[in-house]
């Protein structure tokens, strides 16, 4: 699906912004093309709207420091920056400029709204700029707070005190962690240190603490601010060490909590496909039986989740659920784990120890990868299933248990029986009720709900409010997922860990997902030819240029160069740039 629409103001909205702020307004697209110019901006720059629209912004807002890189696009928000502006007739005028980046639904920057005023007419400059910025952000459903180097509040949105129940006088100088929490903004918090060190942080979950004890879930982004005019006296706000935090109500978290019931959830299993609903119906049909169940399916399909659902919806649901992976232990230890042992049964057995059968008494024992059970233990398991009794290792006393056994395997047990590696009588004893879990590639209608579920759950656990770009969603939906649901969960967790912004792009996904979408090479490529010194120098310059344009955000620079993150990091080391 294409990127969402970009919310750039038109000429009518620009006129409204100018009336609201008392400043000249210019709207610039992401490609630096002027979209709209207000009447006040016409008077300041000398350019009429008809002359400016469609031209490069550098030809209209011609000022020192803007030619190499747009300060608004680089920082996201600028507040009352003093500039010398070159007018159309060649004369100069001293102005202050504020601006904010607007983003589309996919998180991509669409352009900027920039406000300019002559310093002589700015009327106190900083306060007017704050009001202008506040009104723009309020229209976008956002607030802001600014803090000095010591983390004390020096500026905030006009509506914020009323929302939190504080007076302006109470907020002035308040430590930022008081309202936004120690986890992100405490004196030793990594988040705060990173921002003060020059990095940006986007799309993080936080909770605002109101004066009356209310906790308001919000999503926030933070960045260092290069200008801090109008700070409170004695605030210590300095040009290179102030924090600006953009805040908005966390609709993603709120809707995720409110909409959890919208994601189909059957006893912890997320699915909406017809194939899985047949499994769910079977689980409900056997809820009142004591029959042994054999669950089959590829690795990563969720066999243990199905076993837990069978247990939870049965009459044994209030009893214990005990799981054991039969392929994870050597034979000697596996027998002890299953049946327990008496003191002295073997070296190291210093006390009596009950096994998993005793632990599951009155409930359910789940034997995962039962196909890996050694033949001698298959005999003992068959006896327990038939007689409901066993002896601990090194003990003659027979013990009885009331246990329902569920087993799972990813191997073909019928073939194992033919190969004489699995007992036929045990196979049929376990396979009273067979339940097969289809692989994820055969139930692709489950992909979208699983992606939403994992993105919400993992994002909340990591404190991130992230979304997927349309291209990233397409990559996830088109992948074959040979590792099934487990591979999908790991891919979302990886993307959440490496994503630097608020939107997950294809470059944030594991290489295995991206490579699978690329066409296979038609021929074996030739061995790489060593680069000449000139070629190495040119490549290093290209990488350095991309880093500068991306504000030294490595993920964005890699994406701009069309490199995977792995390749980009390798190139950084090769050219000693990182």
Steps between C-alpha positions, in 0.01 A plus 500: 500500500630853424615737774223689679410859406729777619335774711653806329297822549357665188481876427184543709658323798815714460290818522338364814841417654626852425194659662540271798872558556558849362794362298580423138438138405666289229418133436778287346470143367751228588681557169553866607241634254292793626132400523338815641598853608288726717448873455720589800782282362462678164562836667803374694673317211391726213386193302137476395334158546475451123876552469593274793271198473670215315851638555771363727460641852861621500403744225225650720620465861859592413682515828840420654533137608212359294685411181683187619220350705149604602501558875130420533525166317818410687362569849127442460418820688678836524391786721572865438837465327652842409595523130606753241258472207580615147197662339410486130653844435833395658450688827523318833268481798556352846231244584419221740382169356307212658386183329375147538524187280167345400482124441269268310313200639801278433730730700684635195578878501264681262634851539525791739293794623734797559419830671710817460478844659722804488678537832382857529141377463530176690380659818709307744583226252522196721157527656333562165685207347395278788137599448527437126666162550253408772204572275642303210575202723159521667340482155698178444392358837842543664659685790859586582724560798854637497755445773839651571827311541410412858169351388283782642193611305539838331225493233180304444181498295237739624244222544729270693462656848121468483527140384732409785334711767811713567536877502764655275689603813508137618635374167773764477829335594335164573729200422382344176501153655226614742243498223658263245655240729841386622524212251554732203600830661671411826848643554664169401248394233651388170218672308577842650877457460460405134292809420734732688780336304346616173278204405128498428254253647161447332186308589551399862225404742486704818251600767437856614430538871230759568472700823192302611674164458359420156733317262462597132655268237687701237737450210799731490801593293797698630783690339777741599414863423756730347334822619347577838399864497258628759598254771406576855757704692761274652371195314841409360352440153790496256507472121663157498334319788123563508235232455184543294238229547204462266203333670173361369228279647603139443213402274691189391525373857146607580353342189714189553358459850146582390531288187663192649162330476502572125803273451364143491637323805414139584652420839820686408509391133478789249334386177204568274557247220249225426774239550568616857129534576464131416770433760313717752175310441681169557648630825151589624364163390752307714479725806302243701709195404812351654631383163870526424573757228786501247572850365699513178642787297821667392730668751375841600131444422393525865449141610552581868244783476250248365583261785447777754167587338388135520594493869343838583166413338478150653367391839864491613549871433532578871773237540871528412631516144849348488713501183812303410704509179602140436774600256677738736648249748717185480330168571620462863383846603178470298392188692559680830310807377203289396472258790718649776773321694579375847794616704816313396351383168805641321801719571377841603154380613534635854125515569169358378362691205149474352471496119276685256224236522463563873517876449214476249276286723143624460594700191670466162848387396617634163779299335650714224710336226385157614650355181845548657416271794750207518352152448554381862305800630229443241427169674472667841280779363267243344461329836406826673240573232351153539521446878528857639789383720882506503807471726756767567852429378678289768178423691271193515187679621225530239334843484167585340415831333200664339652674199379580150782480245529730200787439259644698211752439225623659178618167355291242310435238768336265250826493305693460828286193573585362156868568568468320839619806693161550666274235653180439304294425814613826661427690180137389497469548875611864462301564181152449644411855392732640230523880469703645213617865500546627143811706423467879477548498120175300470298745712619838380181668615644468853807708412353848542341435840818330624710798384267744678505287814878464515565865411270617778621252762873534430473877454331541839760277665783711354328833563474578127199636309590369154314452176581319175553683173292364210817360340599319821151354534515378140837335569360320805183389320690365198765301694459119507579468876671159499548543876127565539357710785823486700696649209239775457514591869881513489489722190268752669716497813813561290336788312382657826853481640682656202241757382635851566185696421131447565432307178642158414630499142618201292861578596408432864388143424736199522711437191335158458164670440641758257719254307207265451319772302791559261509296175749216498815570296499341157868415513778469754641851541869551441736523794519855634777711354708693755417870492757750386606775743300753295189281510540448875530875551189562287298243693610648834394845380161365392443340839612813686270716286206269571575513872502880495171518308342254745619697802748217574214251555657184368174319422374786284836534325507127419148519361590803285797309355293188438719292733395252766599595854753214509670621181493862617666419834764295318573793269526736797764279657680453168532876448547570872195726514318339791 
